[in-house]
């Protein structure tokens, strides 16, 4: 038998988990993603500070601002924020239209960095519809599309 052709026995070096570069890059990337999400969620200059209400009408501006503010602030993981980046304009407009049936349309716009503009147009009463039941009359206003919207 020939001993010289045999491969020499090598001792494998033990691989430590903390020497893995991919692990550390992954941890650094995850930390950067969490930090950037936290900053976007809580930076003070991105929080909605002013809600402007425009449009005609007899609707209370303070009530419109309060309803809009309720729908602007959100909770994620138990933390509340009113970041303008995460404002859902359609949720704000649908909440206003559900609260005030006299609103025909609502437009919500973001004005960066911290302003929200709500533009309201009201329904125009074309007909008053009244129903008399045993001495008491109930009247509602009806607009051009046939939608009853207010007690007349």
C-alpha positions, 0 to 999 in steps of 0.5 A: 500500500502506498501511503504518500497518495492519501489526502492528509487529514484536515481539522475543520475550523468551527464556524461561529454564528456571530462571524456571519456577515449576512446575519449582521447585514440582515440585522442592520437592514431590519433595524434601519427599516424599523427606525425609518417606519418609526420616524415616518409615523411619529415625526412632529412636522409630519403630524396633522396640525391644521384642518381647514374647512372650506365651502358654503353652508350651515354646517358647524366648522368645529364639528367638521374639524372634530370628525376629521381629526377623529378619522385622521389619527390612527393606532398601530400596535397601540401607538396613536399617530396623526401622520399626514402620510397615513391619512385616508382621505376616503375614510374622512370624506365618508365619515363626514357624509355619514355624519351630515346627510346634507353634504352632497360631496366632500373633497379632502386634500393633503397639504404637506407637511402638516395641513389637511383641507376639507372642501364641502358642498351642500345639497340644494333643497328643491322640494319639501316633502311632508307626511301628515299622520294624525295631526303631526306633520313630518317634512323633509327636504329633497334635492334634485336627485331625489335624496331626502336629506334634512328635516324641513 
